[in-house]
Amino acid sequence: MSKTSRPGRGHPGPEWRVSHRASRTDWSDTVERCAACHARVDLSEPHYQVLLERDTDKPGKITLERERVVFCDESCAAEWESTA
């Protein structure tokens, strides 16, 4: 079973891997902060996101944890990834 969680502050640890990068426009009126420049990102407007994944070993099974990271645009995502 997978779990989607909100991103924490800063960069994730080395056990996380980028599984997907995409330009998005969501059907949501949610506002989040860009992980790179901390500007407000209205998810109903065009923005960029990166999906991170890591395997988590629970007794008796292996599960997958996912974390979505939101950015203003692709250049903010590239800057954030280059400093990870």
N, C-alpha and C positions, 0 to 999 in steps of 0.2 A: 504494500500500500504506500502511496506517496503522500508527502506532506508539503504544503506550500506555506512558507512563512514570510513575514515582513523582513526586509533587510535590516541588519544592525548598522550601527555607526562604523565608519572606517572600512577597511578592506577585510574580506574574509580570509581565513587561514589557508594554508597550502593544500589542504584536503579538498577544497572546493575547485570545481572545474567549470568553465563556461560551456554551456550546452546549446545556447541559442542567443543570437543577436537580432534585433528587428526594430524597424520603425513602426510605431503604433499610434492608433487613435482609439481609445476605449469608449464604451458607452457608459461612462461614469462621470459624475461630477466631483470626484475625489481630487484633492490637490495634495501632492507630495513634494518633497525637496529633492533637487538634483543631487546625486551622490558625489558629483565632482565639484560643482560651483555653489551648491546649496540654494540656487534660485528656486522659486516656486514653479512647479510643473503641474499644469491643469491636465489631467489625464484624458479629458474630452477633446483636447487639442493635440496636434501632431507632436510626438515626443519619441524618445528612443529607450529601449529597455534591453537588459541583459538578463538571461536566466542562468543561474548558477545551480550546480548539483553536487551532492556528495553522498557517498554510500555510508550508511550508519549501521553498525553491527549490533543488533539486539540479540539477546540470548535466544537461540533457536531459529533466527531468521535474519536476513539482510534486507534492509529497507533503503529507500532513496529519499533524501530530503532535498527540497528545492527552495531557492531564494530568488526573488525578483528584485532587480536593482533598476531604478528609474533615472533617466538623464534628460536634460533639455534637448540634446541632439547627439548625433553620432560623434562629433568632435569631443564633447564632454566624456562620452563613454570611452573613446580611445585614450584620452588623457588619463582617466581613472584606471584603465587597464594597464597603461604603461608604468604607473607608479605602484602597482600591486606587488 
